[in-house]
Amino acid sequence: MVHVSYCLLAMLKNRKKFAATFGGIITLLATLLCSGTAVAKNVDATNSAFQYSGRIDFANKAVPVLIWQGSTVTARVKGNALAFRFSGLEGNVYFDLTVGDTKAVLKATNGTVKSPLTLSEGWNTIALFKRSEASVGHVGFEGVVTDNGAQVAALPASNAKHRFIFYGDSITAGACNEDGEEDQWGDFSTHNNAKSYAAMVASDFSADYRNIAISGVGISMGYQAYRIGQVWDRYYPDPTAPKADLSSYNPHVVFMNFGENDDSFTTNKQLPFPTDYTKRYTDLVREVRLAYPNSRIVILRGGMFGGAKSTRLITAWKAVVKQMEAEDSQLSHYVFDHWHNLHPRVENHRKMADELVAWLKTQTWFNQH
């Protein structure tokens, strides 16, 4: 009876006073006590068991900031309980949490967030994959909470043959891809980068994957207050943010897919198509080449109406490709056949991914890697 009473106290005592700040900790402690497990312990983000992938802000190594969609944190855990510690939340952040072979959506909040998935007996591979895009939120990762007798270890080092980085807009980010009949921008839990064509292509090749895509951004004009040329090389989607160390990542292939917002924004505002689109895009490609001198660059087009059907966008885009392929022998292009009248849904992304995968397999430069 004493044990049961202590469990009830842990879950109920002062619940109103502490729920907002310590709710996750109380819940986890209650779980541990009720299961007869020893008290909880923190495993800090600096622990060598954690492996990070993505353009992550490590300015404060104790609290790395997970910014861009597709960023991951992985580890192995052997224990009885699991929770995650976050801080510095800005906006909305959603993760795909994987524990072993099971997966769930986890919404980040400041403080301790109990895992919706339980650990199995023995070693468990755990992974956080940031499914929501950088422009709607970022969060600091402080580590995990588990039971005092738990063990943590790193996964084996990646031996991926390919490294892909995708630059783009909402199509590449995977915005609205799990929405219903209408696009919506109120609940970002249905904007899932893991089910974007970009992530699918990377997965099909078991490639290391990064995604720097921003909904609404354009080459010359778009729905963001900045252009992609102002932010593509920064830690955050903000022209005033620090520039990232691009030399720390050497991609095999750099994919670029821009133009949809230049077309749709100006169409909606009854403006002419930007006359500087071709120049700004070619300037951007040259900057990308300087950053990645050994990478193959693939300029993509399509996924929505503009890229598929807008004559003014297609004409300007073709001028970019013609000019850049003439001056850069390590540059190619691909145009998607499949497109959707709204933002592509998961099934549309799958068709786009299948196209791009099939095309890559026919490319001599790709197969020689």
C-alpha positions, -999 to 999 in steps of 0.1 A, spaced: 0 0 0 29 24 7 42 18 -28 8 25 -44 3 56 -23 37 70 -33 28 64 -70 -5 83 -65 13 111 -48 38 114 -76 10 116 -102 -15 137 -83 0 159 -56 2 196 -66 -8 186 -101 -23 220 -109 7 239 -96 33 219 -114 15 206 -145 27 233 -169 64 232 -160 70 197 -146 41 177 -160 64 155 -182 88 149 -153 60 140 -129 45 116 -154 78 99 -160 87 96 -124 53 82 -116 58 56 -144 92 47 -129 80 44 -94 49 24 -102 70 -1 -122 94 -4 -93 122 11 -113 150 33 -98 148 71 -101 152 88 -134 185 101 -148 193 127 -175 214 118 -205 226 151 -218 227 161 -255 265 162 -253 266 124 -246 286 106 -273 257 82 -277 237 108 -296 244 111 -333 232 142 -352 225 148 -389 214 180 -406 223 217 -406 221 220 -368 231 250 -346 258 238 -322 267 272 -309 256 260 -275 268 223 -276 247 215 -245 215 225 -264 219 219 -301 191 236 -320 171 214 -345 161 238 -373 158 223 -407 133 195 -417 150 162 -421 174 168 -392 178 137 -370 190 126 -336 197 89 -330 209 67 -302 205 32 -287 189 28 -253 185 -2 -231 161 6 -202 126 9 -190 115 45 -196 121 73 -221 114 110 -223 129 139 -242 140 173 -229 135 204 -251 140 241 -246 140 274 -265 110 264 -286 100 289 -313 69 282 -333 57 247 -339 80 216 -341 69 181 -348 91 150 -350 87 115 -363 98 94 -333 110 59 -340 116 33 -313 127 0 -328 101 -8 -355 74 15 -342 67 51 -350 47 80 -336 44 118 -340 59 137 -312 52 174 -306 80 194 -290 72 215 -260 96 232 -236 105 208 -207 102 171 -206 81 152 -231 73 116 -223 78 92 -252 44 80 -266 63 47 -275 76 22 -249 110 6 -249 113 -31 -256 135 -54 -236 171 -51 -246 186 -25 -269 163 -1 -287 173 22 -316 156 55 -311 154 83 -337 139 118 -338 133 130 -374 122 167 -377 91 164 -400 80 201 -397 99 227 -417 123 253 -404 102 283 -413 75 273 -388 96 265 -359 128 252 -342 137 238 -308 167 230 -286 174 194 -278 188 189 -242 188 151 -242 167 123 -228 154 111 -194 155 74 -187 157 51 -156 188 51 -135 199 17 -146 195 24 -183 224 22 -208 229 43 -238 252 38 -268 258 52 -303 247 35 -335 274 23 -358 288 50 -380 269 56 -412 284 41 -443 260 57 -468 273 56 -504 254 87 -513 249 121 -497 220 142 -510 210 178 -501 178 193 -515 172 230 -518 136 241 -526 103 256 -516 71 240 -501 71 212 -526 105 200 -515 97 206 -478 66 184 -481 42 211 -470 5 200 -468 13 165 -480 -8 148 -453 -37 173 -456 -71 164 -470 -89 180 -499 -76 215 -491 -42 228 -482 -41 241 -447 -15 261 -427 -29 259 -392 -18 224 -381 17 217 -391 16 181 -379 3 172 -413 33 188 -431 56 158 -432 91 161 -447 97 124 -442 70 118 -469 84 144 -494 98 133 -527 132 145 -515 132 122 -484 118 93 -504 145 96 -530 172 97 -503 156 67 -486 154 47 -518 192 50 -522 199 47 -484 215 81 -488 226 106 -461 199 133 -464 196 170 -458 168 194 -467 170 232 -469 135 241 -483 112 269 -473 75 272 -481 67 304 -500 102 313 -509 112 324 -544 142 332 -565 130 368 -571 96 370 -555 75 349 -532 53 348 -501 83 352 -478 98 386 -470 132 373 -482 146 355 -513 162 321 -512 195 337 -522 195 355 -489 191 324 -467 201 292 -485 235 291 -467 224 301 -432 216 282 -401 181 296 -399 157 308 -426 165 344 -417 187 368 -437 203 380 -404 211 345 -391 248 333 -390 261 316 -421 264 279 -418 297 260 -422 290 245 -456 325 229 -458 314 204 -431 291 186 -455 302 173 -489 271 161 -508 273 138 -538 243 155 -554 228 189 -548 192 192 -560 176 226 -566 138 231 -573 127 268 -574 103 289 -594 68 279 -583 64 308 -559 79 334 -584 51 323 -607 21 319 -583 29 350 -562 31 373 -592 1 357 -608 -20 362 -577 -8 399 -574 -14 404 -612 23 413 -617 45 404 -646 69 375 -641 102 387 -625 125 399 -652 155 391 -630 146 355 -623 171 340 -647 199 362 -635 192 356 -598 189 318 -603 221 315 -623 239 337 -596 225 313 -570 237 282 -588 272 297 -591 272 303 -554 261 268 -547 289 255 -570 315 275 -550 302 260 -518 301 224 -533 330 223 -558 329 185 -561 291 179 -562 268 171 -591 241 198 -593 207 188 -606 182 216 -613 147 204 -610 113 218 -621 78 208 -613 54 193 -588 27 219 -591 9 239 -618 36 265 -624 65 242 -630 43 220 -652 22 245 -672 33 281 -667 49 292 -700 65 323 -685 82 302 -657 92 274 -680 108 299 -705 128 316 -678 138 283 -662 150 269 -695 172 299 -699 188 291 -665 195 255 -675 209 265 -709 233 290 -694 245 269 -665 249 236 -685 270 256 -709 294 267 -682 293 238 -657 300 203 -669 289 188 -636 254 201 -638 222 184 -651 185 190 -651 153 170 -647 116 180 -652 89 160 -633 61 146 -654 38 142 -625 23 173 -607 -7 182 -585 -31 211 -586 -27 216 -549 5 210 -529 15 174 -536 1 148 -513 20 118 -502 9 97 -532 21 125 -555 54 127 -538 58 90 -543 52 93 -580 77 122 -582 103 103 -562 99 72 -585 105 94 -615 136 110 -601 150 76 -588 145 60 -622 162 90 -640 192 89 -616 197 52 -623 201 60 -660 228 87 -654 264 76 -660 278 101 -636 255 88 -608 264 52 -614 301 59 -614 300 73 -579 
